[in-house]
Amino acid sequence: MTEFPTPPTDVPAIEVVDLYKRFGELEVLKGVSLTVKAGQVVCVIGPSGSGKSTLLRCVNRLEEPTAGQLRVEGIDILDPEIDVDKVRTRIGMVFQQFNLFPHLSVLRNLTLAQRRVLGRGKEEAAEVARQNLERVGLLDKADAYPAHLSGGQQQRAAIARSLSMNPDMMLFDEPTSALDPELVGDVLDVMRNLAGSGMTMMVVTHEMGFAREVGDDLVFMDDGMIVEEGNPRDVLANPRHTRTQSFLSKVL
Ligand SMILES: Nc1ncnc2c1ncn2[C@@H]1O[C@H](COP(=O)(O)OP(=O)(O)OP(=O)(O)O)[C@@H](O)[C@H]1O
């Protein structure tokens, strides 16, 4: 099995090289290349169906690319010898639909994978869980069940669950799209704090304000390709490509 050594600091956190993904006849990714440096926040925007989620899902091996290269901290994660569980412990993923287990308390949602995947003991896992619940402002909900939390609280619990695995980087797939508008701000605040703490993040989002303020880089995808990429403030203020202009004119 390939082990993950501590990477030298000049190795990119994520390197996507000429990535293709096909579902049957449908080519969803058509030669996507991008680099996320350690500590960077890269936001990915684009119309529905442009391949944003598929790209993220390839990065933590929830989907198998059809062709191309994917390196995480310099390690080829498409290597058939790779331990996929180990890849996933390095890369936290937060989904639109929270994916908490409804029959487990918030605390047990946070301790389960720590114990099963990382082999932590009960007390250590609970302590790590409490620290991360505190980080997202939910320590008082440790014993609650997901159904008794608001959508925003559930998403913050899902972020705390990811953090409890001590990931080196986190992928966010439209983390606020399922939330009522008044609950979006709290989740974005948690993400802003995470970015401020130096977490490497790739964020598929429709929140252009977040992308502008927090993103180091903005990627616009359309039809399975990266059409435009650059400093978020520049791309949002002065999109160069007509497809970016057309998309932004509808969402800004
Ligand atoms: N497992 C799958 N099987 C077949 N087709 C799929 C699968 N997953 C995604 N697709 C298709 O791939 C295309 C890209 O989907 P993807 O979810 O990556 O787009 P997206 O840009 O994230 O869209 P949205 O903003 O609506 O979430 C869509 O046409 C979608 O229907």
The ligand as a Gaussian input file, in Angstrom:
#p B3LYP/6-31G(d) Opt

LIG

0 1
 N      -23.548000       9.145000     -11.530000
 C      -23.949000       9.730000     -12.660000
 N      -24.436000       9.020000     -13.689000
 C      -24.814000       9.613000     -14.851000
 N      -24.727000      10.944000     -15.071000
 C      -24.249000      11.706000     -14.083000
 C      -23.829000      11.145000     -12.826000
 N      -23.395000      12.161000     -12.037000
 C      -23.533000      13.292000     -12.753000
 N      -24.044000      13.023000     -13.963000
 C      -24.319000      13.991000     -15.037000
 O      -23.124000      14.712000     -15.252000
 C      -23.396000      16.074000     -15.555000
 C      -22.612000      16.958000     -14.611000
 O      -23.122000      16.779000     -13.315000
 P      -22.493000      17.533000     -12.055000
 O      -23.337000      17.166000     -10.868000
 O      -21.052000      17.265000     -11.978000
 O      -22.740000      19.044000     -12.459000
 P      -22.730000      20.349000     -11.571000
 O      -22.020000      21.385000     -12.352000
 O      -22.220000      20.051000     -10.202000
 O      -24.282000      20.709000     -11.512000
 P      -25.194000      21.330000     -10.318000
 O      -24.758000      22.761000     -10.133000
 O      -26.594000      21.214000     -10.857000
 O      -24.963000      20.467000      -9.094000
 C      -24.900000      16.225000     -15.455000
 O      -25.435000      16.147000     -16.762000
 C      -25.327000      15.053000     -14.631000
 O      -26.645000      14.655000     -14.930000

